[in-house]
Amino acid sequence: MARTTTSDARRQDTREKIELGGLIVKAGLRYEKRALLLGALIELRQRLKADEAERARLMAIGAEAFGNSDE
């Protein structure tokens, strides 16, 4: 039974990574260097910890890109 659980977890992890990669493509950043993308994401994480208004602003931009306000 543990194999099924492990297999399901791996499948879910793979799906999540593919979806996150899709966000990079949707944002128009497909051809940027990986180091730049990682640096931008690390900086974003730091900003979001310190600034709730920035979080709300970026959430609105992303929701608009998705076509709704629930994402």
Secondary structure, DSSP 8 states (H G I E B T S, - for coil): -HHHHHHHHHHHHHHHHHHHHHHHHHTT-TTS-HHHHHHHHHHHHHHHHH-HHHHHHHHHHHHHHHTSS--
